[in-house]
Amino acid sequence: MTVELTEIKHWGYGPVKENKVYGNYLFSSEGTMVVIRDISSQLSPIKISDIDAVNEVHSIYINGNYMYVGTSKNFVIVDISDFYSPFIVGTSATFRFDVDDIIVINDYAFICTDGFRIYNISNKSNPIEVSKVSTQHAISLEIQGNYAYVGEYAGTIGIFDISIPTNVTLISRWSVPVDKTSRGDIYGLKIVENVLYAASYGWGLYAIDISNLNIPTQIGFVGSATVSEAAMDVVIKGNIAYVSWFYKGVVAVDITNPATMTMRNVPSDLGEGYFMTGYTYGIAIDDSLNYLYLSGHYRGTGIYDITSIPNESLVSVIEPRFGRTYRVLENGNYIYLQQDAFLITLDISNPSNPIITGNNYYGGRGWEMVINGNYLYMAGGWAALYIYDISNPATPIKVSTWNSRINNGPYYENGYLHVGRDDVYYILDVSNPLNIQVMGSYTVIGLGRSGFRTYGNYTYINDTGILKCLDVSDPANIIVLGSVPIALPASTVLWMVLYGNYLYVSSGYDNIYIIDVSDKQNLILKNTYYLKNVNRTGSISLYNNYLFATGYTEMEIFNLSVTPINLVPEIKYNIISGIIKATSKYLYRALGYDGPGITIYAHNIDESYCPTPICNITMIEL
């Protein structure tokens, strides 16, 4: 039998990177989605619709009845003549880099991506590139009159004459001063009269005199000359520039005299840290100049009241909030998504229409999850082990935590929970989840984030390039039985699955190790399978006798009952990278650091579980 996959649903909600205000409406990027909200009452935004741009959204521009959405691969044109029913009418070609900024003037869209590109969009269903200027990765844009100011990686700003969009010419280029040692990527630009304000990720906010476009000249700076700062975007109200400051939330900069700018923090905490601890991106201001909308990644969209200066404050955060998805765990008709800072619960009784039933804030960046009885145990990454009561699976309730920095496991085997904290592997008695007891431990330098896997009485653990088998039948007396050297550095992210007498270990980069573990005292490396033309395998997952392995460009599926040692893919799919989990019903794919959301696929391994196909994906036959 050939395994067939059918895409059922891409659920694209994730971090907020961009907000745009258009009248009484707010357009927010949330992963691959753009969510439209009525903000007539700024403190109680009402969601009216959303649309999936397919790829992660990085930039938004509204022009008349159309929304232009820059994504991690292209830009999409959306008809918003009815805000309640937006629909895609056109899509550009694919670019090498994200579309980090976009401005539309008349029939032309000016795009920041792998170069500064200009598209004729008179035909919305067929945007056509008419000009491209080779620059470094272009990431921000400001246009005034016939001139475009393009912020670039490595701390440069290109100034271009765009009076003839089909023949764009470079006038000059400004660079971050040579005494700055970091790149100083220019993520935000804003012009007031003859001064260009540039938000530099590496340093802070620059004020640049552009009265002579041939010789742009720095006249002011605020930030740090010794410690890397992270200014991400800037908007201006009178003599105050409000800057999205990656690690501080919103910073107010007095620009009365651009040569002597001063800065102060705006209160950005409603509890939980919110925007004071990092990960802020774009910033928008409404037409009344009374409210700011801060794009806070997994912390959501923060709304700031700036009617009274200098008494600005964070007054609310739009719910629900989402992060990047790192793990998926299925529980009947529900799945739990472990995201940046949140545990999300989705009802997938109708997998083509997942419904959010739970959204639990925990504050870390999680790892594995496991269920035992009515409890869900979740590794919090840089945070604790979290224990949730899931007697009602739709609405997990946190009942306890244990320790901190649980960045390995958890796995539940033989009545014990197995976890890792930095360099220590622990075996825990969780018979009373409110009073967890340590039953045994084993120290491994550089255990890292996912360096072990427990099956029954045995734990396989990475000890600086040596895979060891531990006898853990007596937690108080852990015994090393055997080992085998494999080319794995300490702290390498490992994925391990056991099939019969063979342990399959993915290094997270470019290979899968096949290890014979039939003799626990004599582990034998039987073979290494290299995925072709990829940079990393991403992850592996096992269901029945089928091994699923994701690579950077494709996913391969192996029938281990046929060839358990000399792996031969039965079929390949053009599904790139990702963290996957195969179950009796579905294959789930999350992107972790590489993107938001989750995709649900049906498979035909157990025919009775396969729902009616909705959308077929392309197969690459061997």
N, C-alpha and C positions, 0 to 999 in steps of 0.2 A: 504493500500500500504506500502511495506517495502522500505525504502530509500536505494538506492544502490549508492555507490561511485566508481568511476573509475579514477585511477590516469592517468592524461594526460601527465604531464610534471613536472619533478623536475629541477628547474632552480637554480643551486647551487652556483652562484658567491657570494663571501663574502670577509672577511678580509684576508690579507696576513700574514702568520705566518712563511713561510719558502721560501728560495731561494737557488737554487743550480746551479752553473756554470759548464757546460760541453763543453769544447772547445769554439766555437762561439755561444753557445746556453744557454739560461737561462730558468730554470724550476722553475716556481713560483706557490706556493699554493695560490689559491684565493677562499676561502670557501671550497666547496667540489671538486672544479676543480683544475687540474694542467694545467697551461698554458705554452706552449712552444714558446719561442721567439728567433728570430735570433738577436744576439747582435754584429754582425760584426761591426756595427756602434753603439757604446755604448750609444750615446745620442739619437739615433732614433731606439729603438728596434722594430722589426716587428713581430707581432703575426703570427705564422704559423699553430698552431693547439691547441686543448685542449682536455681533457678527464675528465669525471666525475667519481670520486672515490666513489660516493654515500654518504660517510660520510666526516665530516670536516677533511681536510688534515693538519697534524701536522709536518710531516717529509718526506724528499725525499732523495733517494740515487740512483745514476746512476752507473750501472756496465755493460759495454759492450752494448748489444742490449736490455737491460732490465732496467726498472725503478721500484724501490721498494718504495711504497707510504704508509707511516704510517698514519692512520686515527684515529678518535675518538673511533673506535670500533675494528679495525683489521689492517692488512696490505695487500696491493694489489700489484700484480706483473703485470707490463704492458710491452708489447712488443713495443719497440721504434726503431725497425730496420728501419722503415720509420717514421721519425719525423713528417711527414705530416699526418700520419694515425695511431696513437697509438691505441692499443686495449688491454683490460684486458685479461690475460691468466690464472691467478690464484688468489685465495683469501684464507687467513688464517682463522682460527677459530676466534670467538669473544672474546675479552678481557674485563676485568672490567674497565681498565683505557685506556687513550689515548696511542697511540704508538708515543712517543715523540722523539724518535731517532732510527735510523736503520743504520747498516753498513753491507755490504756484502763482504765476503772473500771466494773465490773459491765457494764451494757448500753450504756454510752456511750463513744464515742471522742472525745477532745478534740484538736482539730487546729489546728496553726499554719500558716497560709497567707495568702491575701489576707483577713486578718481572723482572729479567733479563733472557730472553728466547732465545734459539738457535733453529733455524729451518734448516732442510736439504731441500735445494731448487733445488736439481739436477733435479727433475721433477717439472717444473715451474707451471704446472696446479694443483699440489697437494703438497704444502709445508707441511712438517711433523715436528712437534716439537720433538727434540731429547734430550733437556735438559732444565731445569728451575731451577734457583737459587732464593730462596725466599729472597727477599730484601724488603725494603720499596719501594714505587712507584718509579721506575727507570725512569729518565727523560733525561739523556744525556749520551753520550758514546764517548770514544776515545780508539782506539786500536793501540798498538805498539808491533810488534813481537807477542809473545805468551801471551800477557797480555792485558786484557780489564780493562778500568777504567770507572766505572759506577757512574754517578752523581745521587743522590737520593734526595727525599724530606727530610726535616728536617736537611739539611746541612751535609750530609755524602757522602763519596766517597768510593765505594767498589773496591778493586783491586783483579782481578780474573785471575787464570791460565786457559787459553782456549786452550792449546796445544792439548788437547783431547776434542773436542767440545761436545762429549756425556758425558763427565765427568768433568764438570767445577768445580773448587775448589776456595774457598776464601783464599786469602793470608793475607790481612789486610784490615783495614777500617780507613779512616781519617774522623775527625769530625770538624765542625766549632767550634772555641773556646767557652768554656762554658760561657764566659762573654758576648757573644752575646745573646740577649733576643729573637730575632725573629728566625724563622726556618732556613733561609739561604739556601733555595732550590737551588741545583746546576744545573743550566740550560745549561751551556756551558763548554766544556773542550777542551784544546789544549796543546800538548806537544812540547817543544823545548828542545832538548838534555835531560838533567835529571830533567827538571823542568816542572811540570804540572800546567797550569794556569786554575783556576776554577772561572767561573762567577757565583756569588751567588746572588740570587734575594733579599735576606734579607740584604746584606751588601755591596758587591763590588767585587773586583777581588783579589783572593788569588794566591800566588806563593808557590808551594809545592815541596820540594826536594824529588824526587822518586829514587834517586841513590840506596837506600836500600828499596826495596819494602815491607819489613816486618815492616819498621818503617817510613812511609811517614811523613815528617816534614815541617810545615809551615816556610817559610823563608821571606815572604813578604806579604804585604796587602796594598791595596789602596781603599778608599771608606769612609765610616763614621762609627765611633764607637758608635755613639749616635742616629743618624737618619737613619731610614730604607732606604737603597739604593736598586737599582733594576738592577743589571747586568744580562743580559739575554743570551749573547753568545759572543764568542771571536774568532777573526782570527788574524794572526800575519804576519807582513812584517818587516823583519830585526829586529831592536830593538824597534819596535812599535807594541803594541797590540791594535787592534781596537775592542772596546767593544760596543755591542748594549746595551745601558743604557736606561731602560724603560721610564724614564721621561726626558731624555736629548738628545735623538737621538744617535749619535755616539760620543764616548769618546775615545781619543787617550791616551794610557798609555805608557810612556817610561819605557821599561823593560831592559835597558842596565845593570842595577844592580837590580836584582829581589828583593833584600832586601830593596831597597829605591825607589820603583816605584813612579812616579808622573803622574798626569793626567791633561788633558786639553780638553775642549769641542771643537768639530769640528763644524763649522757653519752648521746648519741643518734647515735653514728657507728660503723658497722662497716666503714668504707671507703665510697667512692662518695658521701660527703657525707650520704647517707641523710636523716635528719629535721632536720639542722642548718641546712638552707638553704631551708626554706620548704614550704608546702603541707601543713599538717596540719589536720585537722578534728575529728571526734568522738573522745572518749576513754572507754574502759570499764574497769571493774575487776571481777575475778572474785569469787565468793562468799567465797573464803578471804582476800581482801584481800592476796594475795601477788603478783598479776600484773596489769599494765596492758596494754591493747590500744589502740594508737594508730592512728587512721585517717590514713594519710599520703598520700592522693591517689595520684599515679602512683608513689610510693615504696612503696606497699603497706601492709600491716598490720605494725606493729612491736610486738614482745612485750617488755615490760620486767619484770625481776625487782625487786620492791620489798620483798622479805622483810627486808632489812637497811637501815635508815635511819641515816645518809645515804649509803649505798653502793649506791643503786639503779643499774641499768644496762640498756641495750638488749642483749638476749641473742640475739634472732633476728628474722628478717623472713620472713613467709609468702610463698612463691613458688607460681606465677609472679606477676609484677606487670604491671600494664597502665596505660596512659595514655589520653589522648584521641587519636583517630586523625586525622591531617592529610593523609596521602597513601596511595594504594594503587597497587601495581604488580603486574601479572600476569606470571607466568613459567611457562607450561605449566599443570600442575595445582597450582601454588602461587601464593599471593599474599603480598606483603610489605606490612605495615602500618607506616607510620612514625608512631610515637606519641611522647608526652612521654617522653623518655629511653630508649625502647625501640624496637628493630626486631623486630616480631613476624612469624613465618612461619606461614602456615596451609596445610595440605593441603586443597584443595577438589576433589579427584577425585570426591568426593560432596559437592556444594555445599550440600546440606541438612544436612550434618553436618561442618562444618569441624573439622580436628584441628590443634592446636598442635604444630609440630615444631621451632620455633626461637624463642628469646627472648633477644635480644642487648641488653645495656645499653650505651648510649653517652653519656647524660648531658645531651643538648641538647634542643631542640625543633625537630624536623626540617622540611625543606621537600621539594623534589622528589627523585626517585630515577630512575636510568637504568641500563640493563644494557648492557655491551659485552663480548662474549665470555663468559668465566667470572667476570667481576667486576661487582659492583653498586656504584655510586657514589651516595652519599647526602649531601645538604646537611644539616649538623647544626644549622642555625639559629644560635643563639648559640654553637654549638660548631664543630668542624672539619668538613672534608670527610672522610667516612669511606669506606674502600674495603674491601669484603667479597669473599672468595673464595666463589663459589656454584657451584663445580664439582659439589658436591652441593647442589642447590637447596633441599633440606629443612632444611639446617643451615648457614646463612651463617657464615663465620669472618672476623673482622676481621683484616686483614693490614697496614693502613697508615692513616695520617691525613695531612691536608695543611692547613696554615695554621689559622685560627680564624675564628669568626663567618661561616661560609659560609651566607648567607641569601638566595641567589639561585641558580636552577638546581638541579642540573646538567642540561645537555643535551649529547648526543653527536652531533656532525655533522662529516662530512668528515675523520674521523681525529683530531678534537680534542674535548676536554671543555670546555664553556663554563660558567663559574660566576660568581657575584657575591659580593663581600665588602664590605658596607656601601656605600661610594661607588665601588668599583672593579669593573669587569667584566674577567674574566681569560679568556684562552684557554690551555689546558693540554695539553701532550703527556703522555699517560698510557700510551704504548706499554710503559713499564715502571712498573706501578702502585706499585712500591716506591721509585721515584725520579722523582717528577713534576716536570716542567719548565715554567716559565712561558714561553710563546711570544709573548704580546702582551697588552696591557691598554688599557683606555679608562676615563677617569674621568667619572662622572656624579654630581653632587651630589644626594643624596637618592634614590639608586638603590633603596634600601629592600629589601624582602623578595622581591618577585617582579616586578621591573620590566623584564624582557626575555624574549625568546624567539628562538631561533636555528633557521633553516631553511636547510639547504645552506650557501651562501656568504654568507648575509645574516642579520644580527641586528637585530631590531626592539626598541628600547629606549626607556623612558620617561625623558625628561630634563625634569623639572619642568613637566609639562603639554605638552611637545612630544614627539611620537612620532617618533623618528629611525630611519632605515634605514642600517645600517653594512655596508660591504663588508668581510668578514672573510676573504676568500680568501687574503690574505697576512697572517697573524696579527701579523707584525712591523710592518705598515703598515696599520692600520685606517683606513678612509676613510668619512666621512659623505657619503652620496649624496643623500638627500632627507629631508624632514620634513613633518609636518603637526601643527598645534595641535589638541589635544583637551583637554577639561575634566578633567584629571587632576592632582591635587596630587602633590608628591613623596612617595615612600614608599607610594603607593597599591598595594594588592595587585592585581596584574593577572593575568588569564587570557587567553591568546592562542592562537588556532588558525588555521591557514591552509587555505583551500579554494580551489583554483584560483588566481585572481588577487586573491582577497579575504582580508584579514586581519580576523578578528573579535576584538575586544578588550572584555573585560568589566572594568568598573572595580571590581567587588566590591560595588557599591551598587545602582544602579537603572537601569543602561542597558548596552546593547551597541553598540559603535561598529563600523561596517562601513567598511573602508578599502580602496580600490583600490590595489594595490601592483604592478600590471603594469609601470609605469614607476618604477623604484626612485629616480629622481631627482625624481619629481613625485608624491608620495603624495597621494591625494585622499580626503577624508572623504565617502563617498557617502550615508551615512544613519546615523541613530541610532535604535535600537529601545528603547523604554521598557517595561519589564515593569510591568504594572498592579497597583496596590494592594500594593506591596512596598517594603521598606526597603533591600534589597540583592539582587543576583542570585545571590550565593553563588559560583557558578563555572560554567564552560562546558566541554564536552567534545565531541569530534567523532569519529564513526565512519562510514566511507564518506561518504555525502552527507547524513548526519543530524547536526544540531547540537542538543545537549542543554543546556538552561540552567535552573539552579535558582534560584528566588526565595524570598522569605520565606514565601510561602503556597502555592506550587505550582511544578511543573516543566513547562516548555514544550519541545516537540520540533518542530524546523523541518526541512523537506526543502529543502536548499540547491540541489538540482538544479532545483527549480521556481522558487523565488524567493530568489536569493542576496543581493539588495540590499534589497528591500522585504519584510522578514521577516514571514511569516504563520505562526503556530503551526498545525501539523497536528493536534495534540492536546495536551491538558493533563492532568496528573496531580496529585492532592493529595499530593504529596511535597514537604515543606517544606525550604527552604534546603539546605545541605550541599555538600560537596566531592565531585564526581562524576568517574568515569572510565569511559568506554565502550570496550569491546573487542569482538572478534568473538563472544565467548561471552556476556558479561554486562555489566551496568551496575552499578558499585559506587558506594555512597554512604556517605561518612563525614561526621561533623558538626563536626570540628575543635573550636574553642572551645565550641561549643554543645552538645556531648554526646559520649557514649562509643560505642564499637563501630563496626560496619559492617553495611550491609544489601546483600544480593546479589539482583539482579533478572535474570531472563532476558529477552531481547528476541527479536523475530522478524525482525530485519533479515537475518540468515543463518539460515534455517529449520532447517538441519541441526544447528545448535548448541543449539537450544532444548530443555531437558529437560522432562519432564512437569510441567505446572503444579501447584503445591502450594497456593498461596494467592493469589487474585486481589486486586488493590487497586482501589479505586474510580477510575473515569475520569470526567473532566469534559469532556463533548463541547462543542465550540465551537458 
